[in-house]
Amino acid sequence: MDQDDTGTPDSYIPGMSGRSPIHVIGGGLAGCEAAWQSARAGVPAVIHEMRPERGTDAHITGRLAELVCSNSFRSDDTENNAVGLLHEEMRRAGSLIMRAADARRVPAGSALAVDRAGFSDVVESAMAAEPLINIDRHEVSDLPAEDRDPTIIATGPLTSPGLAAAIQSLTGEDSLAFFDAISPIVYRDSIDFSKAWYQSRYDKGDPEGGGDYINCPLDRAQYESLIAAFLGADKIEFKEWEAITPYFEGCLPIEIMAERGVDTLRYGPMKPVGLTDPRTGERPHAVVQLRQDNALGTLYNIVGFQTKLRYAEQRRIFRTIPGLENAHFARLGGVHRNTFINSPRFLDSEFRLKAMPRLRFAGQITGVEGYVESAAIGLLAGRFAAAEVKGEPANPPPATTALGALLAHITGGADSGTFQPMNVNFGLFPPLAEYTTKRKRKPALSRRALAGIDAWLGVSKIAAE
């Protein structure tokens, strides 16, 4: 597609339908989902992705929907976990992201983890084959002019500098930001299985035995030595403007967690509960877990070991973990800045920018955290934008659903004075009218949510495939 000299997209000349298209800036999970939902509604979409023309500090390829951090979509438990419930709601709503995740699933106990390359391939192939979607491989460096077609900005945590500056200028305040950290990935054949073993915690999701996770055990002395190594390691120094940028609490670097107390990691990603070392028949003092990262089972990421340690330090320290003495790393850990806007202040209930309602935002830039949450906001933004083009009401999902709870939180439920990125959780849901015990509360909330999503989809004009 052509662009004008300001780096903003020209209107696509529709030949696919009688409607002007929705422009989606950003080819990540949220952007792809938004374009897909628009197309499902019969409204053409143009998705603008700057890669590979312009790269980022975290992406490796130019593929759409590339996963740059974990390969896990977290729990797939629909009944007892809010993100698992969100998975199911999105499946019922015809989500392309969930279709791709299910198609390229890899073993991860009760969690939904995917083969990175395979997942991206499914998304990109579907997008390329959809006649109502056009993919434009150029950077959009400024906000589109007032007379342009409806636009969804889904540029995520790695928004290009030019576009980020334009958004900042329009909103009238500095962009909020935090850092996400990336876990290292290890080649399976470099792990010493005379020390490590396969087991899922409490053998969950493992009916045949064996387990989906590789476990590396540490006794007290080994664990305390590892903590000391984290505390004394050479770390990447941040620039002055980076130093005041907070981390997202759900994705803290391992060395930051170690600074919070000697037992912090034992009660976090290195907790040994539900695991038994087959060599001793006992529970270890602490455990490092690795989760399958690709369909071939050749790559495993170190769960919860996102880090800002220098590469040499990572190799040195991680190779002191029993079973990883000869580990060969396919990727070492790293950090990237994550930018988001103060959505409760700047967005309306349909993700439109109050200062320029023709612009919508979707994905992580709205202040949700996590792959699934980002794609969920893309799903809603795509539907809302398509309805607007067709002259129909937006039809938001009920607040009793996971989709509706996220929508309500980031567009008004959160305090704009203290707004920070949020994962989906049952605390965002309206309370149940009837009293129920703690054990029964989550299943009851899930049943109510699924009934609500089915009712919502029953009046929706977008078919779930």
Buried (B, 14 or more C-beta within 10 A) or exposed (E): BEBEEEBBBBBBEBEBEEBBBBBBBBBBBBBBBBBBBBBBBBBBBBBBBBBEEBEBEBBEEBBBBBBBBBBBBBBBBBBBBBBBBBBBBBBBBBBBBBBBBBBBBBBBBBBBBBBBBBBBBBBBEBBEEBEBBBBBBBBBBBBBEEEBBBBBBBBBBBBBEBBBBBBBEBBEEEBBBBBBBBBBBBEBEBBEEEBBBBBBBEBBBBEEEEBBBBBBBBBEEBBBEBBEBBEEBEBBEBEEEEEEBEBBEEBBBBBBBBEEEEBBBBEBBBBBEEBBBEEEEEBBBBBBBBBBBBBEEEBBBBBBBBBBBBBEBBBBBBBEBBBBBEBEBBBBBBBBBBBBBBBBBBBEEBBBBEEBEBBBBBBBBBBBBBBBBBBBBBBBBBBBBBBBBEEEEBEBBBBBBBBBBBBBBBBBBBEEEEBBBBBBBBEBBEEEEEEBEEEEBBEBBBEBBBEBBEEBBEEBEBEEE
